[in-house]
Amino acid sequence: MNIKMVDLKGQYEKIKNEVDQGIQSVIDSTTFIRGPILTEFKSDLEKYLDVEHVIPCANGTDALQIALMALGLEPGDEVITANFTFAATVEVIGLLRLKPVLVDVDPDTFNIDPERLEQAITPKTKAIIPVHLFGQCANMEAVLNIAQKHNLKVVEDTAQAIGADYTFSTGKVMKAGTMGDIGTTSFFPSKNLGCYGDGGALFTRNEELATRMSAIVNHGMYRRYYHDEVGVNSRLDSIQAAVLKAKLPHLDSYSLARRKAAEFYNNAFKDVEQLETPAIAENSTHVFHQYTMKVNGIDRQELQQFLKDKGIPSMVYYPVPLHLQKAYLDDRYQSGDFPITEDLCARVISLPMHTELSSDQLNYITDNVKDFCNKLEKIG
Ligand SMILES: *Cc1c(COP(=O)(O)O)cnc(C)c1O
């Protein structure tokens, strides 16, 4: 059985005509940059997200950087984010000479812990970057309340959660990435809405921010060849826009396929003592960018090796907390300062998760995982 962490080929084959036609039309038109297809995708995504402005850019890391640039932060300003995330989030904070402040996460949802977030605020704090990790929203109601109380900007890192819905206590439902001042996402091929190269986007409801971000992505030009501020060159090319335009109408069915695979895993593992299946946040749907469990009392590396021998890939997202990464070591933080993140880094494991998992594959994966756990029980 050919099992992959992500099956982009199988997904492509089902929408081959739409994708191929889109790509071919870009080649025929030779408008490889800023063609009409980019405008079409932008407006399709604005409709899907129900947000006023989408600004496409070159990748999800640039999107985070451009968001922070547009907020006009000054070197030394503090930006709070979750410790348990992909490094891009702190990378851009560091690149802009801002000061990353890390916060531990909720042990069940893996997302930023609002209580600890509020404790981390100082007079220098200017912004918060909640990360909607693995496909479900951080506790945005709490984050937005805290931001409002302390006059902070909110940039949602939605690289892993495009399409997730968040329900506020008023009953209002909003898409991940559209609740804060700015949302950012990545269209890296393996993301839930992935293109065939690098890509990313920013979302906002604020017209001023939209204007500023549209200029920053294009060398700070508000008018052609008039550079009003320092920008970057960060574009989504037309071929990627064509792929994304073809895939966007399928995003909800992709999310559903992921959710179904996750339910299969959950059911299979519900009585397995050594496995803690992912918790669902109270107010968010889960689009399962990753299916990430915690292991209890078993050797994670042995489990991974056992699965590998059976042809089943698995991954650890993420093995090292940010405060212990060489590039981000900081006198303020020591080992032991973030007990939950450190525990998660030691215990999480992610199983294959994509839109093309068959029930045969899911049975094979879950049977083998259970086999490993049962064997241990007998020896133990
Ligand atoms: C993938 C990812 C990014 C970066 O996106 P790229 O397009 O690879 O630059 C940022 N944040 C998170 C949480 C991610 O998963």
The ligand as a Gaussian input file, in Angstrom:
#p B3LYP/6-31G(d) Opt

LIG

0 1
 C        3.436000      26.905000       6.570000
 C        3.354000      27.885000       7.678000
 C        3.872000      29.183000       7.567000
 C        4.721000      29.631000       6.407000
 O        4.184000      29.513000       5.173000
 P        5.160000      29.434000       3.877000
 O        4.235000      29.607000       2.745000
 O        5.823000      28.119000       3.907000
 O        6.118000      30.565000       3.991000
 C        3.661000      30.067000       8.605000
 N        3.015000      29.708000       9.721000
 C        2.539000      28.459000       9.889000
 C        1.811000      28.126000      11.147000
 C        2.705000      27.503000       8.882000
 O        2.233000      26.265000       9.062000

